[in-house]
Amino acid sequence: MSLRMLIPAEIIERKIYLIRGQKVMLDSDLATLYGVPAKVLNQAVKRNIDRFPKDFMLQLTRKEDASLRSQIVTLKKGRGQHRKYSSYVFTEHGVAMLSSVLNSQRAIQVNIAIIRTFVKLRQVLATHKKFAQKLEVLEQRIAKNDIDIQTVAKVIQELLQPNQEEKPKPKIGFAVSKK
């Protein structure tokens, strides 16, 4: 069974948070996806800390950690059931670097799924940004009263049609010849 069936993109998307203006994933969520305890993941990172600069990984402040825990209800009740230290979060680049630290087949497959999800989110955001820009131009033209209702309807229909001018981007990577 492929890992794509094990971890749907929607599950990964729900585990991506916006913290300090960056899209990040919690160490505990990543550990669950990799099938290892969070403690093991963090130990592997600390043994290879030179691979994780500040733009790859950051530690949450107590306030951020408490706020995030209350939102996603990760705190267990009872003595010894919660962390002593604030969580770490990893950016897309940090997640990519984790595959070199956690060298298992599952870690590699999970990283591929996560990176694909980050790319998909970036594409969706870019599409929304283009749509918002086109809509703003339309609003400006309407405000100037230089177009009629039929023109507005035509422009809206054009906005809703997929852009025919965009060419598919070439795939990045190495071509492997099969012998």
PyMOL commands that set and color helices and strands:
alter all, ss='L'
color gray80, all
select helices_A, chain A and resi 3-6+9-14+27-34+38-47+49-51+62-72+92-101+105-143+149-160
alter helices_A, ss='H'
color red, helices_A
select strands_A, chain A and resi 16-19+22-26+57-59+88-90
alter strands_A, ss='S'
color yellow, strands_A
deselect
rebuild
show_as cartoon
